[in-house]
């Protein structure tokens, strides 16, 4: 099986294919359904604008965690 998958990836590389869904045969693919919030850890960064967007998302997440921690502290919640 490993040899077969190596062949798939070598052929894809030779054809300049980089999308896994185009490399791996559909019968061997699995789909996972998830929400937009659950997708955040899988944010794809290919261009400078996407890197900046990821930075903004990370900052917003830090602020939210800080706000939640401060609120919990004020309420005496641990």
MDTraj code that builds the backbone (N, CA, C; nanometers):
import mdtraj as md
import numpy as np

residues = "UNK UNK UNK UNK UNK UNK UNK UNK UNK UNK UNK UNK UNK UNK UNK UNK UNK UNK UNK UNK UNK UNK UNK UNK UNK UNK UNK UNK UNK UNK UNK UNK UNK UNK UNK UNK UNK UNK UNK UNK UNK UNK UNK UNK UNK UNK UNK UNK UNK UNK UNK UNK UNK UNK UNK UNK UNK UNK UNK UNK UNK UNK UNK UNK UNK UNK UNK UNK UNK UNK UNK UNK UNK UNK UNK UNK UNK UNK".split()
xyz = np.array([
    [0.0832, -0.1200, 0.0000],
    [0.0000, 0.0000, 0.0000],
    [0.0875, 0.1262, 0.0000],
    [0.1953, 0.1265, 0.0781],
    [0.2849, 0.2416, 0.0814],
    [0.3457, 0.2655, -0.0558],
    [0.3877, 0.1569, -0.1207],
    [0.4443, 0.1690, -0.2546],
    [0.3430, 0.2303, -0.3510],
    [0.2168, 0.1875, -0.3387],
    [0.1119, 0.2411, -0.4258],
    [0.0914, 0.3906, -0.4011],
    [0.0904, 0.4304, -0.2746],
    [0.0695, 0.5721, -0.2446],
    [0.1895, 0.6549, -0.2892],
    [0.3101, 0.6001, -0.2747],
    [0.4283, 0.6718, -0.3250],
    [0.4154, 0.6973, -0.4747],
    [0.3671, 0.5970, -0.5460],
    [0.3504, 0.6107, -0.6905],
    [0.2494, 0.7220, -0.7223],
    [0.1393, 0.7250, -0.6465],
    [0.0391, 0.8298, -0.6676],
    [0.1001, 0.9687, -0.6510],
    [0.1776, 0.9849, -0.5453],
    [0.2356, 1.1158, -0.5173],
    [0.3466, 1.1522, -0.6165],
    [0.4225, 1.0547, -0.6570],
    [0.5259, 1.0813, -0.7579],
    [0.4629, 1.1242, -0.8899],
    [0.3556, 1.0560, -0.9303],
    [0.2859, 1.0926, -1.0538],
    [0.2243, 1.2323, -1.0421],
    [0.1672, 1.2607, -0.9255],
    [0.1057, 1.3918, -0.9040],
    [0.2119, 1.5015, -0.9105],
    [0.3244, 1.4766, -0.8509],
    [0.4335, 1.5753, -0.8536],
    [0.4798, 1.6004, -0.9970],
    [0.4905, 1.4951, -1.0739],
    [0.5330, 1.5085, -1.2137],
    [0.4319, 1.5909, -1.2942],
    [0.3046, 1.5829, -1.2547],
    [0.1989, 1.6586, -1.3241],
    [0.1710, 1.7929, -1.2559],
    [0.2502, 1.8255, -1.1528],
    [0.2364, 1.9499, -1.0769],
    [0.1010, 1.9613, -1.0063],
    [0.0470, 1.8478, -0.9659],
    [-0.0779, 1.8451, -0.8891],
    [-0.0442, 1.8544, -0.7411],
    [-0.1134, 1.9444, -0.6700],
    [-0.0835, 1.9617, -0.5281],
    [-0.2056, 1.9429, -0.4396],
    [-0.3216, 1.9373, -0.4985],
    [-0.4430, 1.9176, -0.4200],
    [-0.4607, 1.7686, -0.3930],
    [-0.4674, 1.7353, -0.2649],
    [-0.4773, 1.5931, -0.2291],
    [-0.6009, 1.5272, -0.2879],
    [-0.7115, 1.6023, -0.2968],
    [-0.8320, 1.5412, -0.3521],
    [-0.8179, 1.5070, -0.4997],
    [-0.7181, 1.5671, -0.5668],
    [-0.6923, 1.5333, -0.7066],
    [-0.5872, 1.4227, -0.7204],
    [-0.5134, 1.3978, -0.6132],
    [-0.4068, 1.2979, -0.6141],
    [-0.4593, 1.1615, -0.5683],
    [-0.5377, 1.1630, -0.4619],
    [-0.5862, 1.0386, -0.4014],
    [-0.7193, 1.0006, -0.4655],
    [-0.7314, 0.8780, -0.5148],
    [-0.8575, 0.8350, -0.5767],
    [-0.9747, 0.8519, -0.4795],
    [-1.0870, 0.8944, -0.5322],
    [-1.2041, 0.9226, -0.4486],
    [-1.2439, 0.8041, -0.3608],
    [-1.2299, 0.6818, -0.4126],
    [-1.2691, 0.5645, -0.3334],
    [-1.1814, 0.5468, -0.2092],
    [-1.0647, 0.6122, -0.2069],
    [-0.9753, 0.6030, -0.0914],
    [-0.9846, 0.7260, -0.0003],
    [-1.0686, 0.8216, -0.0377],
    [-1.0839, 0.9432, 0.0415],
    [-1.1924, 0.9260, 0.1473],
    [-1.1800, 1.0034, 0.2537],
    [-1.2826, 1.0114, 0.3580],
    [-1.3213, 1.1567, 0.3730],
    [-1.4433, 1.1811, 0.4111],
    [-1.4916, 1.3171, 0.4340],
    [-1.5260, 1.3319, 0.5815],
    [-1.4883, 1.4453, 0.6366],
    [-1.5198, 1.4766, 0.7755],
    [-1.5994, 1.6067, 0.7746],
    [-1.7169, 1.6030, 0.8322],
    [-1.8019, 1.7215, 0.8391],
    [-1.7661, 1.7972, 0.9671],
    [-1.7456, 1.9296, 0.9542],
    [-1.7116, 2.0104, 1.0712],
    [-1.7642, 2.1520, 1.0512],
    [-1.7764, 2.2229, 1.1628],
    [-1.8269, 2.3594, 1.1581],
    [-1.7165, 2.4550, 1.1167],
    [-1.7551, 2.5776, 1.0859],
    [-1.6575, 2.6802, 1.0488],
    [-1.5584, 2.7040, 1.1642],
    [-1.6089, 2.7096, 1.2872],
    [-1.5214, 2.7306, 1.4031],
    [-1.4229, 2.6142, 1.4194],
    [-1.4687, 2.4935, 1.3952],
    [-1.3809, 2.3769, 1.4069],
    [-1.2755, 2.3752, 1.2964],
    [-1.3006, 2.4466, 1.1870],
    [-1.2078, 2.4490, 1.0743],
    [-1.0903, 2.5443, 1.0969],
    [-1.1007, 2.6350, 1.1920],
    [-0.9960, 2.7354, 1.2117],
    [-0.8558, 2.6778, 1.2272],
    [-0.8354, 2.5692, 1.3006],
    [-0.6990, 2.5150, 1.3108],
    [-0.6426, 2.4661, 1.1775],
    [-0.7288, 2.4501, 1.0773],
    [-0.6853, 2.3984, 0.9482],
    [-0.6758, 2.5090, 0.8432],
    [-0.6682, 2.6312, 0.8875],
    [-0.6606, 2.7449, 0.7962],
    [-0.5374, 2.7301, 0.7070],
    [-0.5569, 2.7409, 0.5783],
    [-0.4511, 2.7200, 0.4810],
    [-0.3832, 2.8530, 0.4486],
    [-0.2512, 2.8567, 0.4566],
    [-0.1770, 2.9794, 0.4284],
    [-0.0864, 2.9570, 0.3085],
    [-0.1187, 3.0246, 0.1988],
    [-0.0391, 3.0147, 0.0773],
    [0.0138, 3.1494, 0.0301],
    [-0.0479, 3.2569, 0.0746],
    [-0.0143, 3.3897, 0.0256],
    [0.0000, 3.4874, 0.1421],
    [0.0704, 3.5976, 0.1232],
    [0.0896, 3.6949, 0.2315],
    [-0.0414, 3.7433, 0.2946],
    [-0.1438, 3.7652, 0.2148],
    [-0.2733, 3.8081, 0.2682],
    [-0.3339, 3.7050, 0.3624],
    [-0.3143, 3.5780, 0.3292],
    [-0.3660, 3.4707, 0.4159],
    [-0.2869, 3.4642, 0.5455],
    [-0.1584, 3.4933, 0.5400],
    [-0.0777, 3.4976, 0.6618],
    [-0.1273, 3.6103, 0.7519],
    [-0.1549, 3.7248, 0.6941],
    [-0.2068, 3.8370, 0.7727],
    [-0.3432, 3.8021, 0.8333],
    [-0.4267, 3.7349, 0.7566],
    [-0.5572, 3.6927, 0.8079],
    [-0.5391, 3.5960, 0.9241],
    [-0.4444, 3.5044, 0.9136],
    [-0.4173, 3.4099, 1.0222],
    [-0.3694, 3.4837, 1.1471],
    [-0.2876, 3.5850, 1.1285],
    [-0.2413, 3.6652, 1.2432],
    [-0.3581, 3.7343, 1.3122],
    [-0.4492, 3.7907, 1.2329],
    [-0.5671, 3.8563, 1.2914],
    [-0.6545, 3.7555, 1.3654],
    [-0.6705, 3.6370, 1.3090],
    [-0.7505, 3.5328, 1.3749],
    [-0.6852, 3.4911, 1.5066],
    [-0.5535, 3.4770, 1.5070],
    [-0.4829, 3.4371, 1.6280],
    [-0.4958, 3.5444, 1.7353],
    [-0.4837, 3.6700, 1.6961],
    [-0.4977, 3.7803, 1.7915],
    [-0.6385, 3.7838, 1.8497],
    [-0.7395, 3.7659, 1.7664],
    [-0.8779, 3.7636, 1.8139],
    [-0.8993, 3.6485, 1.9118],
    [-0.8400, 3.5333, 1.8835],
    [-0.8527, 3.4178, 1.9736],
    [-0.7844, 3.4461, 2.1073],
    [-0.6665, 3.5107, 2.1033],
    [-0.5971, 3.5465, 2.2278],
    [-0.6813, 3.6431, 2.3106],
    [-0.7377, 3.7432, 2.2443],
    [-0.8211, 3.8406, 2.3146],
    [-0.9437, 3.7744, 2.3765],
    [-1.0031, 3.6811, 2.3042],
    [-1.1207, 3.6113, 2.3556],
    [-1.0836, 3.5273, 2.4775],
    [-0.9691, 3.4565, 2.4706],
    [-0.9257, 3.3757, 2.5856],
    [-0.8966, 3.4647, 2.7049],
    [-0.8324, 3.5789, 2.6814],
    [-0.7996, 3.6714, 2.7894],
    [-0.9276, 3.7250, 2.8525],
    [-1.0218, 3.7655, 2.7695],
    [-1.1495, 3.8179, 2.8174],
    [-1.2239, 3.7127, 2.8998],
    [-1.2247, 3.5897, 2.8517],
    [-1.2914, 3.4802, 2.9228],
    [-1.2226, 3.4539, 3.0559],
    [-1.0891, 3.4552, 3.0572],
    [-1.0139, 3.4312, 3.1805],
    [-1.0392, 3.5431, 3.2810],
    [-1.0432, 3.6681, 3.2341],
    [-1.0693, 3.7812, 3.3241],
    [-1.2091, 3.7716, 3.3825],
    [-1.3066, 3.7378, 3.3001],
    [-1.4444, 3.7246, 3.3472],
    [-1.4546, 3.6128, 3.4506],
    [-1.3900, 3.5015, 3.4250],
    [-1.3919, 3.3889, 3.5192],
    [-1.3273, 3.4296, 3.6510],
    [-1.2191, 3.5061, 3.6431],
    [-1.1499, 3.5505, 3.7635],
    [-1.2398, 3.6435, 3.8447],
    [-1.3112, 3.7340, 3.7777],
    [-1.4020, 3.8264, 3.8459],
    [-1.5160, 3.7509, 3.9136],
    [-1.5593, 3.6433, 3.8544],
    [-1.6688, 3.5634, 3.9074],
    [-1.6208, 3.4624, 4.0121],
    [-1.4892, 3.4529, 4.0277],
    [-1.4361, 3.3544, 4.1227],
    [-1.4393, 3.2132, 4.0684],
    [-1.4431, 3.1998, 3.9375],
    [-1.4465, 3.0677, 3.8725],
    [-1.3047, 3.0255, 3.8388],
    [-1.2753, 2.9017, 3.8623],
    [-1.1418, 2.8497, 3.8269],
    [-1.1525, 2.7455, 3.7195],
])
top = md.Topology()
chain = top.add_chain()
for i, resn in enumerate(residues, 1):
    res = top.add_residue(resn, chain, resSeq=i)
    for name in ("N", "CA", "C"):
        top.add_atom(name, md.element.get_by_symbol(name[0]), res)
traj = md.Trajectory(xyz[None], top)
